[in-house]
Amino acid sequence: MSGKKFKYYGAIRKASLSAGRILMKYFRKGVRIRYKNARKQVDPVSIADESAEREIIRVLGRAYPGYKVLCEESRSELDDPGGYCWIIDPLDGTVNFLFGIPIFSVSIGLAKDGKLMAGAVYNPATGDFYYAEKGRGAYRNGKRIRVSARRDIGKSMLVTGFPYGGGRKYLDMLNTLYRFLTRMQAARRFGSAALDLANIAEGMTDVFWESTLHAWDVAAGGLLVAEAGGRVTNVYGSSDYVFVDNGILATNGRLHGAALKILKMRKKTGKK
């Protein structure tokens, strides 16, 4: 893979690696945290997230001045993603990071008028760098990757995540998870949606579903899956999954219909 044939590769890779170095400087160092939801003590953020975000914005701003920015921590320009817009999660998998678990990532996507153009997911703990541009395929460390070829939902693996907030969200999630578990071979929860999507693109897992994610969680990873030959929709089957809060379903494509059917099932109560 030569970065020369990819328009945005150089800037995105530089921003990803630079942010990754910042994260590794703080990793397993016991950084102080605060909570976005202070009352419930959920959704933590630290100096690592914020410093990495500033670095990404600095690098991309120098390379492409005038592009809009949508970030998890600053939430800048959240209401207007039109035109060229960077979609940035400086640390996807914050809880893993804070517990010293090396499953976290930097996620950078680029959209033009709401359509994904490029994206990268980088795990600085392992050095794995995933990259995709619209119409040019998906790559891991420079080598082309593709989704799995599995067609039998009963022999496939699901990856998912748990929502913040508790209450009804947990009950709905667990009911849906039960339906998947009873119809699939296995399920895993790794803690970084961006890396989960990269794993779908690489063919290690087959189905990713999560109900409460944001644009910065799914933009880069969603493009990876699509460019690796998979399919990505919201939980209702629509292609609007980046800027619409309707959850996400990403699969190898062959299993998408079966997965959508599971999502549409009603919980059985014994009465009709």
C-alpha positions in Angstrom: 0.0 0.0 0.0 1.4 3.3 -1.0 0.1 6.4 0.8 0.6 8.4 -2.4 -2.5 7.1 -4.1 -4.7 8.0 -1.1 -5.6 11.7 -0.8 -6.0 11.9 3.0 -3.7 9.1 4.1 -0.7 11.2 5.1 -2.5 13.7 7.3 -4.8 11.2 8.9 -1.9 8.8 9.7 0.2 11.6 11.1 -2.6 12.8 13.3 -3.5 9.3 14.5 0.1 8.3 15.4 0.8 11.6 17.1 -2.4 11.3 19.2 -1.4 7.7 19.9 1.9 8.8 21.4 0.1 11.1 23.7 -2.3 8.4 24.9 0.6 6.0 25.5 2.4 8.7 27.6 -0.6 8.5 30.0 -1.5 4.8 29.7 -1.3 3.0 33.0 -0.1 6.1 34.8 -3.2 6.6 36.9 -4.5 9.8 35.3 -7.1 11.8 37.1 -10.6 11.6 35.5 -13.9 13.5 35.5 -17.3 12.3 34.4 -19.5 13.8 31.7 -22.4 12.6 33.7 -21.2 13.6 37.2 -24.4 12.6 38.9 -24.3 8.9 37.7 -20.5 8.8 37.6 -20.5 7.4 34.0 -18.8 8.4 30.7 -15.3 9.3 32.0 -12.9 11.7 30.3 -9.3 12.5 31.2 -6.4 14.7 30.2 -5.3 11.9 27.8 -8.5 12.3 25.8 -8.4 16.0 25.7 -4.7 16.3 24.9 -5.0 13.8 22.1 -8.0 15.6 20.7 -6.2 18.9 20.6 -3.2 17.3 18.8 -5.5 15.7 16.1 -7.2 19.0 15.5 -3.8 20.8 15.2 -2.4 18.3 12.7 -5.5 18.1 10.5 -6.1 21.9 10.7 -2.6 22.5 9.3 -3.1 20.0 6.5 -6.7 21.0 5.6 -7.5 24.5 6.9 -11.2 25.4 6.9 -12.5 21.9 7.3 -15.2 21.6 10.1 -14.5 19.5 13.1 -16.9 17.2 15.1 -15.2 15.8 18.2 -16.4 13.7 21.1 -14.8 15.8 23.9 -15.4 19.3 22.6 -18.5 18.5 20.5 -17.6 21.3 18.2 -19.9 22.1 15.3 -22.1 19.2 16.3 -25.2 20.7 14.7 -23.7 21.4 11.3 -21.7 18.5 9.8 -22.2 19.7 6.2 -19.3 20.4 3.8 -16.0 18.8 4.7 -16.1 17.6 8.3 -13.6 15.7 10.4 -15.3 13.3 12.8 -12.9 12.5 15.7 -12.8 10.3 18.7 -9.4 10.8 20.3 -9.8 7.8 22.7 -12.4 5.2 21.9 -12.4 2.7 24.7 -11.8 5.2 27.6 -12.8 2.7 30.3 -10.4 0.1 29.0 -7.6 2.8 28.9 -8.3 3.8 32.5 -8.2 0.2 33.7 -4.9 -0.5 31.8 -6.5 -2.7 29.2 -4.7 -2.3 25.8 -7.9 -2.3 23.8 -8.6 1.3 22.8 -8.1 3.4 19.7 -7.9 6.7 18.0 -10.7 7.1 15.4 -10.7 9.7 12.7 -13.3 10.0 9.9 -13.8 12.5 7.1 -17.2 13.2 5.6 -18.3 15.5 2.8 -21.9 16.6 3.0 -22.6 13.7 5.3 -21.0 11.1 3.1 -17.9 9.3 4.4 -14.8 9.9 2.4 -11.9 8.5 4.5 -11.3 7.0 7.9 -8.7 5.4 10.2 -8.7 3.5 13.4 -5.4 3.2 15.3 -4.6 1.1 18.4 -1.4 2.7 19.8 -1.0 -0.2 22.2 -0.5 -2.7 19.4 0.6 -0.5 16.5 -2.3 -1.6 14.3 -3.4 1.1 11.9 -6.5 0.6 9.8 -7.3 2.9 6.9 -9.9 3.3 4.2 -10.9 5.7 1.5 -14.2 5.7 -0.4 -13.9 3.4 -3.4 -10.3 2.3 -2.6 -10.6 -0.5 -0.2 -9.7 -1.1 3.5 -6.2 -1.8 4.9 -4.5 -2.9 8.1 -0.9 -1.9 8.3 -0.8 -1.5 4.6 -2.3 -4.8 3.6 -5.7 -5.2 2.1 -8.4 -6.6 4.4 -11.8 -8.1 3.7 -14.8 -9.2 5.7 -15.4 -12.9 6.5 -17.2 -15.3 4.2 -19.4 -16.9 6.8 -23.0 -17.3 5.8 -24.5 -19.3 8.7 -25.7 -17.1 11.5 -25.5 -20.0 13.8 -21.7 -20.4 13.2 -20.9 -16.7 13.4 -19.7 -14.3 16.1 -21.4 -11.2 17.5 -19.6 -8.2 19.0 -21.5 -5.6 20.9 -21.2 -2.9 23.6 -23.1 -1.8 26.7 -24.8 1.5 26.9 -24.2 4.1 29.6 -27.0 5.2 31.9 -28.5 1.9 33.1 -32.3 1.5 33.6 -34.4 0.7 30.6 -31.4 0.9 28.2 -29.9 -2.1 29.9 -33.1 -4.2 29.9 -33.6 -3.5 26.2 -30.0 -4.3 25.4 -30.0 -7.5 27.4 -33.3 -8.7 25.7 -31.8 -8.2 22.3 -28.5 -9.7 23.3 -30.4 -12.8 24.5 -32.0 -13.2 21.1 -28.5 -13.0 19.4 -26.9 -15.4 21.9 -29.5 -18.1 21.3 -29.0 -17.9 17.6 -25.2 -17.4 17.2 -22.1 -19.3 18.1 -20.6 -16.7 20.4 -20.6 -13.1 21.5 -17.9 -10.8 22.7 -17.7 -7.3 24.3 -14.3 -5.7 23.8 -15.0 -2.1 24.8 -14.0 0.0 21.7 -16.6 0.3 19.0 -14.1 1.6 16.5 -11.9 -1.5 16.9 -14.9 -3.7 16.9 -15.8 -2.4 13.4 -12.2 -2.8 12.3 -12.3 -6.4 13.4 -15.5 -6.9 11.3 -13.6 -5.3 8.3 -10.7 -7.7 8.9 -12.9 -10.8 9.0 -12.2 -11.8 12.6 -15.8 -11.3 13.7 -19.0 -11.2 11.7 -21.7 -9.1 13.2 -21.5 -5.9 15.3 -24.5 -4.3 16.8 -24.9 -1.5 19.3 -27.8 0.8 20.1 -26.3 3.9 21.7 -23.4 5.2 19.7 -22.4 8.6 18.2 -20.9 9.7 14.9 -17.4 9.8 16.3 -17.7 6.1 17.4 -18.7 4.8 14.0 -17.6 7.0 11.2 -14.2 5.6 10.5 -15.0 2.0 11.4 -18.1 2.1 9.3 -16.2 3.1 6.2 -13.6 0.3 7.0 -16.4 -2.3 7.0 -18.0 -1.0 3.8 -14.7 -0.8 1.9 -13.8 -4.3 3.1 -17.0 -5.7 1.4 -19.4 -5.6 4.3 -22.6 -3.8 5.0 -23.4 -1.1 7.5 -26.9 0.3 8.4 -28.7 1.5 11.4 -30.8 -1.1 13.4 -33.7 -0.5 11.1 -31.8 -1.3 7.9 -31.3 2.3 6.7 -28.0 3.5 5.4 -28.3 6.5 7.7 -26.2 5.5 10.7 -23.5 8.1 11.2 -25.5 11.3 12.0 -28.7 9.6 13.0 -29.0 8.1 16.5 -30.7 4.8 15.5 -27.9 2.4 16.5 -25.7 0.5 14.2 -25.5 -2.9 12.6 -22.4 -3.9 10.7 -21.8 -7.3 9.2 -19.9 -9.2 6.5 -23.0 -8.5 4.3 -24.0 -12.2 4.0 -25.4 -12.2 7.5 -27.0 -8.7 7.4 -30.5 -10.0 6.7 -30.5 -12.6 9.4 -29.1 -10.1 11.9 -31.8 -7.5 11.0 -34.5 -10.2 11.6 -33.1 -10.8 15.1 -33.2 -7.1 15.9 -36.8 -6.8 14.7 -38.1 -9.7 16.8 -40.3 -9.0 19.8 -39.7 -10.3 23.2 -41.9 -13.4 23.7 -44.2 -13.1 26.6 -46.2 -16.3 26.2 -49.3 -14.3 25.2 -50.3 -12.9 21.8 
